[in-house]
């Protein structure tokens, strides 16, 4: 995953959510309440993750692509947080442009993308966050590591190192490696599920800390959240974290097993190949194609996807 810093903001938001659940409006000074709220205090947020230029080593080759697209929805009546990942290769029309959804940041189509959310998922989203700072290693290490249960092996394609299915205690490097790894039959879908598992593990470990320990960790993370690109404001953190509740997490991902997506390709340009033989040189134009995902019912037809997400959120 190129976008592990998104989790830091989720921790901040979820911590606030836990406090609000216990203390009501008394926590309004923790984070300015400028996030749009739905019925009965529901909160939805679109988190777009990327790695900025010069960050993330080999992972910053395409810094303006948002390779994590996650809708975070808090349901206070269920004391639950929904994490809905949309696959980065999903292709459609947004604001008059046909593109993959991981291009919406680069093409300045975030508002148009959010307008499509009710049609695509049944969820109305008005607030977004773009993060590009990779600090998950420090956060996980400051937590003393996290326990994550893997349902499939995670394999390093170069060294062959692997983690077998089961519960593993991961340090910061291990968490990043698991989150970024997509060398499995599920590819990006495998990565999205692991991202959700690690988000839940971080929050569970964070929730077990003392109020003083929570405050110290959040104060370290606050500057990164404050500097992130967003369309709402985050206030100053204050050490009032003792009332956090245990929240359940509902993970929703789309993969081929759902029958909702099909693979396809689009032509994105041409390249010229020169071949030299004894009789001379010849040039051949070859089309350049990009891999995309389409709704199985057809491009821009999200009816089945919306029904699937709606059912998972019941």
PyMOL commands that set and color helices and strands:
alter all, ss='L'
color gray80, all
select helices_A, chain A and resi 6-27+39-41+57-60+101-103+110-121+136-142+172-180+188-207+211-226+256-258+303-312
alter helices_A, ss='H'
color red, helices_A
select strands_A, chain A and resi 43-49+68-75+80-85+91-94+97-100+128-131+146-150+154-155+162-163+166-170+229-230+248-252+261-277+280-295
alter strands_A, ss='S'
color yellow, strands_A
deselect
rebuild
show_as cartoon
